[in-house]
């Protein structure tokens, strides 16, 4: 099985690949809990192509969960770029106020970040509950099935614990602007899928430094 890993500003199109050296871990897991490593094979177009070698007797309609995590990187942004970034990710008001205070004190934005991606392939065996991948930041689908008009229930986990107040954007192949959700006190968010096709949930967990001058 092949997966294309990349980044972009207009889902589902990739604009640039994840570099092979930036890939920290990548794995798939079948519904019976068996793990299957994903190996980076080649750069092609705007994606890094990963391959998992599943057993020959794997059913073609087998449910699969796959995920990847990048190594931490450091990025410096200008004041204008920071404002656009905070708006794009729907950063909470408290975090925006914290940054405004730091900026007035002369701080510059140096951010250390990593990316966590997860994909669910829904087959015919949709009764099995999905499990956390053990990522530092994870989105777990708790709905039994994904279908138009039915409620999609997801839970955002930070280090295995529900993350409240997290903004999530739901984007679809036919819904480029998407809709925004926010997790409740247990880290859950709910929405009804309006259209068929592939969907992306994305969010950014922004953590301010404990001490002035440290990276966000």
Buried (B, 14 or more C-beta within 10 A) or exposed (E): BEBBBBBEEEBBEBEEBBEEEBBEBBBBBBBEEEEBEBEBEEBEEBBBBBBBEBEEEBEEEBBBBBBBBBEEEEEEBEEEEBBEBBEEBBBBEEBBEBBEEBBEEEBEBBBEBBBBBBBBBBBEEBEEEBEBBEBEBBBBBEBEEBBEEEEBBBBBBBEEEBBBEBBBBBBBEEBEEBEEBEBBEEBBBEBEBEEEEEBBBBBBBBEBBEEEEEBB
